[in-house]
């Protein structure tokens, strides 16, 4: 005679696994998006503590919000915010923004948040993109620089997420 586990134990196991996955997704969202500094040994004056991107993955032809949580020991009086996006090793987008349009300058030596909402292009191929965001002072010296991978999916796939 074969032993069969009762159906309730399979249901219980499925519920437990679902709960663990749910908790891990909350943890991943709470801790932010994975990034690394462009130069690991650099001593940047601006320290980035967290990056948030919503939605995740990014859906082409829809808006995405990028938030950078940072702190500085120096007063920031001006500069630029440079965003460079590469796909399959080729730069497909590069844009510079005035840092003082993203936040009120001067910024005291304190914690601050940079936020940008951007509509993704409809024609963007699905896949993994490499993004580099650098903050530079008025004489083009780096305040900080981070890089991270970003996944873009089609509108059809994104609507089911």
N, C-alpha and C positions, 0 to 999 in steps of 0.2 A: 504494500500500500504506500503510495506516494504522499508526502506531506505537502500540502498547499497552504501558503500563508493566507490568512483571511483578507478579503478585499479592503477592509478598514485600515490595515497596516500599510498597504500601498498608498492609500489616500493620505494617511498621516505622513508618510515619507515625502510625498509630493507637496503637501502643504508646508512641511518643514523646509524643503529645498526652496520653494517659492518665497518663503519668509526670509531665508538667508540671502537670496538674490535681491530681494527688495531692500533689505538693510544695507547690502553692499552698494547698491545704486545710490542710496541716500548718502552713504559715507563718501562715495566718489564725488557727488555733487557738492557736498559740504566742504570738502577739502580743495576743490577747484580743479582746474585743468592742468595737466602735466606740461611743464616747460623746462627749458634749461637756459642758462646764460650763454650768450654767444662766445664769450671767452671765460672759461671756467676759473682761470687764475686772476682775472681782472678784479680790481677793487673799485667797483662802480660807486659813485656818490649817492645814487638812488638805488635802494634795495627793493626789489619786487617780492612781495610775500605770497601773492595769489593772483591767479588769472581765472576769470569766469567767462565762458562762452555759452550763449543760449540762442537757439536750441543746439543740442548736440546729438546727432551730427547736424551740420548745417544743411539746409535745404535750398537748392538753387532757385532763383527767382523770388526768394522770400528774404525778409529782414533777419539779420543776426546781430546780437548785441555782444560786444567785447568789453569787459571791465578789468582793469588792472588796479590792484591794490598795492600801494607802495609807500615808502617812507624815505625821507632824506634828512641828512644832518646839515645840509646847506640850504640857503634861501635860493629859490629858483626864480630868476628875473625874466626869463625868456628862453626861446629856443624853438626847436621843431620836433615833431613826432613823425618818424618815417616808418611806413609799413611796406614791406616787400614780400610778395607772394610768388612762390615757385611751384611749378608743376612738372614732374618728370625731369627735374634739373634745370628747367628754363624759367627765367623770370617772366611771369605773365602779368604782373601788376606791381607798380611802384608808385607810391603817393606820399607827398609831404604835407603836413598840416602844421599850422602855427600852434605851438604848445599853449600859448596864452588864450587861444580861442577855445581850447578844451578845458582849461581851468583858469581861474582868476589869478593873474600874476600881480605882484610877486607872491610866491607860495612860501610861507614860512617853513623853517626846518621842522617838519612834522609829518604825520601820516596823511596821505591823500589818495584819491581815486580818480583814475582816468576812465572815461566811458565813451564808446563810439558805437552807433548803430549804423549798419551798412546793409544795403540790399545786395544780395548775391546775384550775379548775372544769370540770365536764363540759359545762355549758351555754355556755361561752365561745365566741362566734362566731369562726370562722377569720378571720385577717387580721392587719394590722399595728397594734400598740398602741404608744402613747408612754408611757414610764415615766420618772418623776422620783424620784430618791432623794436625800434631803437628810439631813445629820447636823447637829443643832442642839445648842447648849449648854443649860445649865439655865435661862438667861434668854431662850431662844428665838432667839439669834443664830446665824447659819449658820456651822458648821465648814466645810462644803463642800456642793455640790449638783451632781448630774450628771443628764443626760437622755439617753435613747437609745430607739431603736425596737426592738420585739420582735415576732417573728412567731409566731403560734399556729396550729397545724394540727390537723386532726381525728385521732383515734386511728387511723383506717384509713390515712390518709396517712403518719402518723408511724411506723407499724409497718413500712412499706416503705423507710424512710430508713436 
